[in-house]
Amino acid sequence: MSERAGDPASLVEEHAAVLARLRAATDAIGEIGSRPDEQGICEDLAAFLCRHGYEAAAVDVRPEEGPGWARAAVAGDPKLVDRVEPRHEERAPHTYADVAPGGVAVRVVSAPLEWHGRVIGSVSAVSARATAPTEHETATVHDAARLAAVHLGHARRLSATERTAFHLQQALVAEPGRPHPNLEVSGRYLPVGARTLVGGDWFETVRLHFGRSLLVVGDVMGHGLDAAVDMNAYRSALRDVASTDLPPHRVLRQLDSVVADDGGLRPATCLLVQVDPARGSATFASAGHLPPVIFAADGSADLVELPVGPPLGTGVGGYEPVTRALAPSDTLVLFTDGLVERRGEDIDVSLARLSSLRLRPGSGPEELVEEVLQRLDAHHAEDDVAVLAARLRERHAT
């Protein structure tokens, strides 16, 4: 042991440095990874280093697919890292000198972001001081890099899981059947939240005989994969029952019986509308579902009043039809409750908000759906949203 090692002043200094490193490690745990996405993690890491002794920091990542590197985050003075050449391929932390713009000499502490034996990124912390960073300042970079790498790896794993869930939903929520050409339709599905990619809301169109089409919107209780699987079962059963060309209330009765006998599916609400363009009429039947709305040519809205039977799966039945005229200029909109419901608000107030909308006159189904979603702020809804709009296609004389 050297003389200095036993010097009380040196021991105090060393003790203070160790405490500073421990405090920095504790801060890193609280500050890095507060956001679960890759961009947020990189920004947290760069900002953390600038709060702990460095004038600038840059984080680069290796994309999951494809060659090369991409700069993900910069904190502090960007000029100090603009011309600093990151050493991405280094598998161990290292310190080196470089020259920033204006001939400013800087010292760079670089560390890899390594996860499960693979370098997925690197961080460069830049100091403009004349002296090199101390051992403990350098260790702070290394510790923060290791922590960020773990968060970054988890973020990428989560992202991969979300992609799988999205593709699964695309498979479950297959493109709905096509109605007759005499009906113009548009539909949208919005899952609740940024990370819930599967749910129980759905819509469907079924082509019937004599130019008629059946429009369907349904909502299985709950969210996530289980609800999506049950939704797919409802959808398949409905297609089978609807192929018998029964009126909507009898389709619901048959579907309710099938689901009740199964016993393994969650309850669901459902609204059916059989559109007959030749007669200019629509026949409605509801199983515990909210009523549809019809937008007239002038953009005004009218809620369709209809009796509401019990949700599907109870085995009780009791569904009644309602028929009303449908003009060529009318646009019929079916939706799930996520479009209108707000926490703590009476449903009548929610429906009144929809029926009070005045949309741009003459909008087609696709434009109308987009406007309704925007006007009701459906992209920030508290529940899944499914919307299906339909309008009789005008026939031009030849």
Secondary structure, 3 states (H helix, E strand, C coil): CCCHHHCHHHHHHHHHHHHHHHHHHHHHHHHCCCCCCHHHHHHHHHHHHHCCCCCEEEEEECCCCCCCCEEEEEEECCHHHHCCCCCCCCCCCEEEEEEEHHHEEEEEEEEEEEECCEEEEEEEEEECCCCCCCHHHHHHHHHHHHHHHHHHHHHHHHHHHHHHHHHHHHHHCCCCCCCCCCEEEEEEEECCCCCCCCEEEEEEEEECHHHCEEEEEEEEEEEHHHHHHHHHHHHHHHHHHHCCCCCHHHHHHHHHHHHHHHCCCCCEEEEEEEEECCCCEEEEEEECCCCCEEECCCCEEEECCCCEECCECCCCCCCCCEEEECCCCCEEEEECHHHCCCCCCCHHHHHHHHHCCECCCCCCHHHHHHHHHHHCCHHHCCCCEEEEEEEECCCCCC
